[in-house]
Amino acid sequence: MPRIRTDVALFAGLVILSVVPLFAGHYLPFFDYPAHLSVPAALRHRADPASGIASAWEFDFRIVPNCLHYAFTYLLSYLMPLETASRLFVALFCVAALPVATAFVLRVFGRDWRLAVLVVPLAWGRCLWYGFIGFCAAVPLSLVIVGLLMQDLATPSRRRELGIGLLAALLPFAHFFVMVVTCALAAVLAIAHLRRVPLARLARTFAPLAAGPALMTPWFLAGLRAGPQPAGGAAAHLFASRPRLVDYAALLRHWFINGYFGHAEDLLAVSMVATLAVLLAYSRRQPTAPVPLAARNVPFALAGTLVAIYLTLPFEIKAPFNWWGMNVRVIPLLFVWLLVAVPPGALDRVGRALLIPAVVATAAFLIYVTVDISRTFNGPWGMAGFDDVLAKLPPGARLTGLYTDYRQRPHYAHYPFHYATSYGLLHGAAQAAPFIPIPQSWTNPKTVPAYPLAGDAALFSVSQHAAGYSHFLVRTCAGKGCVPDPLDGKPEFARVAESGRWRLYACAGPPCSAADIK
Amino acid sequence: MRRMSRREPIGRWIVAALVAGVPPLVVWSGGCGNCSDSYGYATCPEPVPVSVMIDPQPEPCELDGSDTADGGLPQCADLLRVRVALVGTWIGAEVNPFGQAFQVQITFGSDGHYTGHCAQSSCPTSVFYWGTDDDSPLKTYEVTGLNTTYGWAVGHLAVVVQDNETMSTDPAFMLPVAQHLQFHIWADTDMPMLFDLTRAP
């Protein structure tokens, strides 16, 4: 029986531990996640006349970015429940893939692959908690593409170049912005090899990378023309909307590892950054084959490029595209490429020992997240009873959510119930609010009737926010900072279900129209 | 090659020092605060004023609700119009977590100053809880940006805590504002206050 190396087993164990929280409960506390599920759900239910999806949603099947998660979930939903298919995507491509892809690039650049254990918690960074599923899946893809380019520069191979082309074509469908960043990194890689590699060979290696931009060109040009036109042009807008320099520093913590309200994760984040700093300076290695100069220095250039992108781009642009949280997306990639910049060669005993505190902190963090998702988010405080309430939702219902606990001390560093009503779409509802149309989506609701800001129950007005909805999902609240259930005791609304902290009301009369009453 | 090998460790030490300097830099920049807003998305840094970024709409639109769609989000949001629409006297309820809501009257001036007074026989606290309701030149406000996604305008409002001492708050004004104005302050604390007002005749 072959002996399994301890370091391989430990790495595999950490990677497995990193996906365990995803299966710790029925619901995941990621902000945008339920809204993303609404796309494959609408695609699945559009053929069901009872759902009313076909008439309430518009469908526009064209080549658009950021749709890989939707396509994967939709297709696999014929083999397994839609939520399971989506969870599988997150587990494989967003969480497990990141440390594995990092181990790959570490090897390609002649570094110790075991350093990849430092990246395991990065998969549970801010972007995952916000539910940026496509982006999270794109980061490992980007790493693999740059790693393959580096390999191909050393030993060209047609099969590898075909692989680069296929992955490059796939990348914008995971996330457009990561494709742009990857192209920038590839350009730096090419420049670093200009003197050492003949131009023809450079062209052969990098040409397949054009597949992604080529596929996206029609969408991008159409978007440039169709969106709001900023004063001074699109390029000027990038600079006009940049925050103050100090804000770039202030953003770092939140967009690194910050899923929970409070400072508990800061210990993990600081241990990761401190370990990285020490490893960058600590250069003793076990004797190994010499690493080419380019492989030694290119990771610094790539990290420097990412720093420049971070400091050049704004946090948000509103025109011609509406992109939020823009520059901060490079933070995970920056951490990985700084890690690849450590001195090459296999870590000695001291080097390996330096990883232990971060590994222990990572394991403790992942166990905490597992328990939290199981007991807190899916427990009495969170989603317990939600299934029972949704079971009472009739097909074709038009559902809006009202949340009474926005003013309580948050548990997470985001409000995880904002899009809870989107789960109604998986149960055959026709409409769910709050809902902000998803840019670059194949499908969106044709209209979303008025709802209070973010479903805040304190702002709910019967005259303004009831029309157009047949059902109202209220998240109840007890203790300091709660606002009362705005529908409780009102004759216009009939309570049809209550379980855990969730109540479902059906519209019983005006201001709902007859069509709203189911 | 020898010169390169000498430079490399120095460069590596510099990068290591820069990386080690990140946590103190974040603390210094104020990035260690919990910047989740009450609706779930982080708001730091503050939204950039949209009026300086987007060309004026070719046709002005009225902020009276008639130009809204998709959940009441403004389709022709423009910071200047919000600022203009805010100016005036507003009367309505202040809802707070401490007890009964009470009636208040707030006037936003076009000069960036505001006043706030109790609008019933007596109020349990001052309008903004802290300090007094006496008029003061220190009572200022500004609208600095729009969040068109959520349909609100954000800004600053200086609450006079005691003599010559102010405390800045970051109110969020719901859009559109014409005859009806809602805004809240301290929404991310345990003492959120919501103002639900209508324009005084």
Chai-1 contact restraints between the chains, C-beta under 6 A:
chainA,res_idxA,chainB,res_idxB,connection_type,confidence,min_distance_angstrom,max_distance_angstrom,comment,restraint_id
A,F31,B,G40,contact,1.0,0.0,6.0,A-B,restraint_1
A,P228,B,I54,contact,1.0,0.0,6.0,A-B,restraint_2
A,Q229,B,D55,contact,1.0,0.0,6.0,A-B,restraint_3
A,P230,B,M53,contact,1.0,0.0,6.0,A-B,restraint_4
A,P230,B,I54,contact,1.0,0.0,6.0,A-B,restraint_5
A,A231,B,D55,contact,1.0,0.0,6.0,A-B,restraint_6
A,H237,B,M53,contact,1.0,0.0,6.0,A-B,restraint_7
A,A240,B,M53,contact,1.0,0.0,6.0,A-B,restraint_8
A,S241,B,V48,contact,1.0,0.0,6.0,A-B,restraint_9
A,S241,B,M53,contact,1.0,0.0,6.0,A-B,restraint_10
A,P243,B,P45,contact,1.0,0.0,6.0,A-B,restraint_11
A,V246,B,S29,contact,1.0,0.0,6.0,A-B,restraint_12
A,D247,B,P45,contact,1.0,0.0,6.0,A-B,restraint_13
A,A249,B,L25,contact,1.0,0.0,6.0,A-B,restraint_14
A,A249,B,V26,contact,1.0,0.0,6.0,A-B,restraint_15
A,A249,B,S29,contact,1.0,0.0,6.0,A-B,restraint_16
A,A250,B,S29,contact,1.0,0.0,6.0,A-B,restraint_17
A,A250,B,G30,contact,1.0,0.0,6.0,A-B,restraint_18
A,A250,B,G31,contact,1.0,0.0,6.0,A-B,restraint_19
A,A250,B,C44,contact,1.0,0.0,6.0,A-B,restraint_20
A,L252,B,V26,contact,1.0,0.0,6.0,A-B,restraint_21
A,L252,B,G31,contact,1.0,0.0,6.0,A-B,restraint_22
A,R253,B,V26,contact,1.0,0.0,6.0,A-B,restraint_23
A,R253,B,G31,contact,1.0,0.0,6.0,A-B,restraint_24
A,H254,B,C35,contact,1.0,0.0,6.0,A-B,restraint_25
A,H254,B,A42,contact,1.0,0.0,6.0,A-B,restraint_26
A,F261,B,N34,contact,1.0,0.0,6.0,A-B,restraint_27
A,V270,B,P23,contact,1.0,0.0,6.0,A-B,restraint_28
A,V273,B,V22,contact,1.0,0.0,6.0,A-B,restraint_29
A,V273,B,P23,contact,1.0,0.0,6.0,A-B,restraint_30
A,L276,B,V19,contact,1.0,0.0,6.0,A-B,restraint_31
A,A277,B,A16,contact,1.0,0.0,6.0,A-B,restraint_32
A,A277,B,V19,contact,1.0,0.0,6.0,A-B,restraint_33
A,A277,B,A20,contact,1.0,0.0,6.0,A-B,restraint_34
A,L280,B,R12,contact,1.0,0.0,6.0,A-B,restraint_35
A,L280,B,V15,contact,1.0,0.0,6.0,A-B,restraint_36
A,L280,B,A16,contact,1.0,0.0,6.0,A-B,restraint_37
A,A281,B,W13,contact,1.0,0.0,6.0,A-B,restraint_38
A,A281,B,A16,contact,1.0,0.0,6.0,A-B,restraint_39
A,K318,B,V50,contact,1.0,0.0,6.0,A-B,restraint_40
A,A319,B,I54,contact,1.0,0.0,6.0,A-B,restraint_41
A,Y406,B,S38,contact,1.0,0.0,6.0,A-B,restraint_42
A,R407,B,P192,contact,1.0,0.0,6.0,A-B,restraint_43
A,P410,B,S36,contact,1.0,0.0,6.0,A-B,restraint_44
A,A413,B,S36,contact,1.0,0.0,6.0,A-B,restraint_45
A,H414,B,S36,contact,1.0,0.0,6.0,A-B,restraint_46
A,H414,B,G40,contact,1.0,0.0,6.0,A-B,restraint_47
A,Y415,B,G40,contact,1.0,0.0,6.0,A-B,restraint_48
A,H418,B,G40,contact,1.0,0.0,6.0,A-B,restraint_49
A,V448,B,D70,contact,1.0,0.0,6.0,A-B,restraint_50
A,V448,B,G71,contact,1.0,0.0,6.0,A-B,restraint_51
A,A450,B,G71,contact,1.0,0.0,6.0,A-B,restraint_52
A,A450,B,G72,contact,1.0,0.0,6.0,A-B,restraint_53
A,Y451,B,G71,contact,1.0,0.0,6.0,A-B,restraint_54
A,L453,B,Y150,contact,1.0,0.0,6.0,A-B,restraint_55
A,L453,B,M174,contact,1.0,0.0,6.0,A-B,restraint_56
A,A454,B,Y39,contact,1.0,0.0,6.0,A-B,restraint_57
A,A458,B,L194,contact,1.0,0.0,6.0,A-B,restraint_58
A,G481,B,P97,contact,1.0,0.0,6.0,A-B,restraint_59
A,G481,B,D190,contact,1.0,0.0,6.0,A-B,restraint_60
